Amino acid sequence: MFKISSVKQFCVILISCFVSTLAISQTGVNSGKAQLQWLGQASFKLTSPSGKNIIIDPWITGGPKAPAVYKKDLSALGKVDFVLVTHGHVDHLGDAPDIAKLNNAILYGPADMITPLITLGLVPSNLTHRFNKSGSITPSPGIKVTAVKAEHSSLIVYNNPVTTKNESHPAGEAVGYIIQLENGFKIWHMGDTGLFSDMKFISEYYKPDLVLIPIGGNFTMDPVDAAYAINTMIKPKMVIPIHYNSNPLAKGTLAEFQEAMKSSPTKVIPMVEGQTLEF
């Protein structure tokens, strides 16, 4: 037991305790919560309850809706612990190779997308990990990522420095990811996908709490398709619409999705690019 000799000393101790508590809260350490920041299109920064930073499908420097602070300087993302990419299209692969090299972080992705990234010299092999649908990884203690089906294509467009011409390289099959965090919270990042009946199986087997679903149309489900998937096959607690508002060919809107979901028990959580939510 120690004695407080004055009101001034008591105030100093009280302020010190407040500052320490605030610092723990801001870092997210021991908060029991995850933080999710939308960087535009399908790109997210996910901070786990233990403070691990995960970057998903980072179309940032070329992304028209990415926050300006990150477009100017990828290091502004802070320390990145690992990177997940669902497929090779530029609006998903984007800055993943640069972020992996900048942070000496592993880039995880579909096997036949990772291989051309290595052979083209875009990422060193020691900073990659190849896996495929139904395969799981544990990139950090308490975090499990499983690759699941997505109904989509995959291609890498590479600018050859010798010829200065663009080349097209097949990049295997697209996937989605079930991301289970240290507190048991599960997020299904669907990547790019159209409707497919195994959405029901994936939901029943993995039981995601939150689904990040594309709604833009043309390349993926449109708002009506996405609402059908959520209401009849997936039925999660929460859904965040993604992959819209960045490409004029993908014309689906948030308002259309909200209208299609208006009688659904699933909570629709709209986000603005750059916004961070806590779960």
Stockholm file with secondary structure:
# STOCKHOLM 1.0

chainA/1-279         MFKISSVKQFCVILISCFVSTLAISQTGVNSGKAQLQWLGQASFKLTSPSGKNIIIDPWITGGPKAPAVYKKDLSALGKVDFVLVTHGHVDHLGDAPDIAKLNNAILYGPADMITPLITLGLVPSNLTHRFNKSGSITPSPGIKVTAVKAEHSSLIVYNNPVTTKNESHPAGEAVGYIIQLENGFKIWHMGDTGLFSDMKFISEYYKPDLVLIPIGGNFTMDPVDAAYAINTMIKPKMVIPIHYNSNPLAKGTLAEFQEAMKSSPTKVIPMVEGQTLEF
#=GR chainA/1-279 SS CCCCCCHHHHHHHHHHHHHHHHHHHHHTTTCSCCEEEEEETTEEEEECTTCCEEEESCCCTTCTTSCHHHHHCGGGGCCCCEEECSCSSHHHHTTHHHHHHHHTCEEEEEHHHHHHHHHTTSSCGGGEEEECTTCEEEEETTEEEEEEECCCCCEEEEECTTTCCEEEEECCCCEEEEEECTTSCEEEECCSCCCCTHHHHHHHHHCCSEEEEECCCSSSCCHHHHHHIIIIIICCSEEEEESCSSCTTCCCCHHHHHHHTTTCSSEECCCCTTCEEEC
#=GC SS_cons         CCCCCCHHHHHHHHHHHHHHHHHHHHHTTTCSCCEEEEEETTEEEEECTTCCEEEESCCCTTCTTSCHHHHHCGGGGCCCCEEECSCSSHHHHTTHHHHHHHHTCEEEEEHHHHHHHHHTTSSCGGGEEEECTTCEEEEETTEEEEEEECCCCCEEEEECTTTCCEEEEECCCCEEEEEECTTSCEEEECCSCCCCTHHHHHHHHHCCSEEEEECCCSSSCCHHHHHHIIIIIICCSEEEEESCSSCTTCCCCHHHHHHHTTTCSSEECCCCTTCEEEC
//
